[in-house]
């Protein structure tokens, strides 16, 4: 019905709700939890049951979108991965309704972003933001608000570029020249996953492998899935991702 309805019970009441027997439903009304509407739930992030409500809302939301087509993926990614974990040990993505709430309430109307004065720095920043936003990353899925802020920053940077043609010419020349400069340096692509979130890849110089593995080992929900040699286009993506950091 488009509203959240929760019950706290000692056993499943699924059959009662599905069968819609009026007498049975009346009998469990005392177990009903008055959470208010979705916005009321998303405002109460410190409330004791908030994370559990958020998880259940997400499960229902993702099933509507993906369950029939990707049943096995959804069960593994969002359900099986939650077994034997405390709620504060799980990463819970934002559901459709929570994303709508965040878009309306995170305060982007007060957004301010100082652009670089130097055209070269402005172009480097734009290249990095564009590459990062288009590159699947666990950090995007872990921090929806920060990812949305990054998109706002890119909008401001694009607006600050006087000539789109000039930027595109610079972009091609910059990436090609940097690709030639790295020469025979070896780059690799590491595949990894975060339980309950998804699988991702990271592009890096080969000498960064051990540091990357240490980072994975330091995250209880992360798993290293192997590495391979990077292709030319992936090395160029790495160059773009790091353009803003180059001096």
C-alpha positions in Angstrom: 0.0 0.0 0.0 3.0 2.3 -0.2 3.5 2.6 3.6 5.8 0.7 6.0 4.1 -1.8 8.3 6.1 -3.6 10.9 5.2 -6.2 13.5 7.5 -7.5 16.4 6.6 -11.1 17.0 8.2 -14.3 18.4 7.6 -16.2 15.2 6.7 -15.5 11.5 3.3 -14.1 10.8 3.8 -14.4 7.0 0.9 -16.9 6.5 -1.5 -14.8 8.5 -0.8 -11.7 6.5 -0.9 -13.5 3.1 -4.2 -15.3 3.9 -5.7 -12.1 5.1 -8.0 -13.8 7.7 -9.6 -10.9 9.6 -9.7 -12.7 12.9 -6.1 -13.7 12.8 -5.0 -10.2 11.7 -6.9 -8.6 14.6 -5.2 -11.0 17.0 -1.8 -9.7 16.0 -2.6 -6.0 16.0 -1.0 -5.6 19.4 2.3 -6.6 17.8 2.0 -3.7 15.3 4.8 -1.1 15.6 3.9 2.5 14.8 6.9 3.7 12.9 5.2 6.5 11.1 5.8 6.9 7.3 9.1 6.3 5.5 10.3 9.8 6.1 9.7 9.4 9.9 11.9 6.2 9.8 14.7 7.7 7.8 14.9 10.7 10.2 15.4 8.5 13.2 18.8 7.1 12.3 19.8 6.7 16.0 16.6 5.0 17.1 17.2 1.4 18.3 15.5 -0.4 15.5 16.3 2.0 12.7 18.9 -0.1 10.9 16.6 -3.2 10.9 13.7 -1.3 9.5 16.0 0.1 6.8 17.3 -3.4 5.9 13.7 -4.8 5.6 12.6 -1.8 3.5 15.6 -2.4 1.2 14.9 -6.1 0.9 11.3 -5.5 -0.2 12.4 -2.7 -2.5 15.1 -4.7 -4.3 12.8 -7.7 -4.7 10.4 -5.6 -6.6 13.1 -4.6 -9.0 15.4 -7.7 -9.3 14.1 -10.7 -7.5 12.3 -12.6 -10.3 15.0 -11.9 -12.9 18.0 -12.3 -10.6 16.6 -14.5 -7.7 19.9 -16.3 -6.9 21.9 -13.1 -7.0 19.5 -11.2 -4.7 19.3 -14.1 -2.2 23.1 -14.3 -2.0 23.9 -10.6 -2.1 21.3 -9.3 0.3 19.9 -12.2 2.3 22.4 -15.0 2.8 25.2 -12.5 3.4 23.3 -11.2 6.4 23.1 -14.6 8.2 25.0 -14.8 11.6 25.7 -11.0 11.6 24.7 -8.4 14.0 22.8 -5.6 12.3 25.6 -3.1 12.9 28.1 -5.5 11.1 26.1 -5.3 7.8 26.3 -2.7 5.1 22.7 -1.8 4.1 22.3 0.0 0.7 19.7 2.8 0.4 16.4 1.6 -1.0 14.5 3.5 -3.7 12.4 5.3 -1.1 15.4 6.2 1.0 17.2 7.6 -2.1 14.2 9.7 -2.8 14.2 10.9 0.9 18.0 11.8 0.7 17.6 13.6 -2.6 14.9 15.8 -1.0 16.5 16.3 2.4 20.3 16.2 2.2 20.6 20.0 1.7 22.2 20.2 -1.7 20.5 23.5 -2.2 23.3 25.1 -0.1 26.0 23.4 -2.2 29.1 25.5 -2.7 32.3 24.3 -4.5 35.4 26.4 -5.2 36.8 25.8 -8.6 40.5 25.8 -9.4 41.8 29.0 -11.0 44.1 27.3 -13.3 42.6 25.8 -16.5 44.9 22.8 -16.5 43.9 22.0 -12.9 40.3 22.5 -13.7 40.5 20.0 -16.7 42.4 17.5 -14.5 39.7 17.7 -11.9 37.0 17.2 -14.4 38.7 14.2 -15.9 39.1 12.5 -12.5 35.5 13.2 -11.4 34.1 11.9 -14.7 36.3 8.7 -14.5 35.5 8.1 -10.9 31.7 8.5 -11.3 31.7 6.1 -14.2 33.9 3.5 -12.5 32.1 1.0 -10.2 33.5 1.4 -6.7 32.6 0.0 -3.3 32.9 3.6 -2.0 30.0 4.8 -4.1 27.8 2.0 -2.7 28.9 2.6 0.9 28.3 6.4 0.9 25.4 7.4 -1.3 25.4 11.0 0.0 29.1 11.5 -0.8 28.6 10.0 -4.3 25.8 12.5 -4.9 28.0 15.3 -3.8 30.7 14.2 -6.2 28.1 14.4 -9.0 27.3 18.0 -7.9 31.0 18.9 -8.0 31.3 17.6 -11.6 28.3 19.7 -12.6 30.0 22.8 -11.2 33.3 21.9 -12.9 31.7 21.3 -16.3 29.9 24.7 -16.0 33.3 26.2 -15.3 34.8 25.0 -18.5 34.5 27.7 -21.1 34.9 25.4 -24.2 33.8 21.8 -24.4 35.8 21.3 -27.6 38.9 22.6 -25.9 38.5 20.2 -23.0 37.9 17.2 -25.2 41.1 18.0 -27.2 43.1 18.4 -24.0 41.6 15.2 -22.5 42.8 13.1 -25.5 46.2 14.6 -25.6 46.7 14.4 -21.9 45.7 10.7 -21.6 47.7 9.7 -24.6 50.8 11.5 -23.5 50.6 10.0 -19.9 50.0 6.5 -21.4 53.3 6.9 -23.4 55.1 8.2 -20.4 54.3 5.2 -18.2 55.9 3.0 -20.9 56.6 -0.5 -19.8 55.4 0.0 -16.2 53.2 -3.0 -15.2 49.6 -2.3 -14.2 47.2 -4.9 -12.8 43.5 -5.2 -12.2 42.5 -6.7 -8.8 39.1 -8.2 -8.3 37.5 -8.1 -4.9 34.1 -8.3 -3.1 32.5 -6.9 0.0 30.0 -9.3 1.5 26.4 -7.9 1.2 27.5 -5.2 -1.2 29.0 -6.6 -4.4 32.0 -7.4 -6.6 34.4 -4.7 -7.8 37.7 -4.1 -9.6 40.7 -1.9 -8.7 43.3 -0.7 -11.2 46.8 -0.1 -9.9 50.6 -0.4 -10.5 51.7 -3.9 -9.8 53.9 -2.8 -6.9 50.7 -1.7 -5.1 49.3 -5.3 -4.8 50.6 -6.1 -1.3 49.2 -2.8 0.1 45.9 -3.5 -1.5 45.8 -7.0 0.0 46.5 -5.6 3.4 43.6 -3.2 3.0 41.3 -6.1 2.0 42.6 -8.2 5.0 41.8 -5.3 7.3 38.1 -5.3 6.3 36.2 -8.2 7.8 33.6 -8.3 5.0 36.1 -8.0 2.1 37.6 -10.8 0.1 40.4 -10.7 -2.5 39.4 -12.6 -5.7 42.6 -12.4 -7.7 44.5 -10.2 -10.1 45.3 -10.0 -13.9 47.4 -7.7 -16.1 45.6 -4.5 -17.1 44.7 -3.8 -20.6 45.6 -0.5 -22.4 42.2 1.0 -21.9 42.2 0.1 -18.2 45.6 1.8 -17.8 44.1 4.9 -19.4 41.3 4.7 -16.9 43.8 4.6 -14.1 45.5 7.7 -15.6 42.1 9.5 -15.7 41.2 8.5 -12.1 44.5 10.0 -10.8 44.7 13.1 -13.1 43.7 15.5 -10.3 46.5 14.2 -8.1 49.3 14.8 -10.7 51.4 17.9 -10.3 
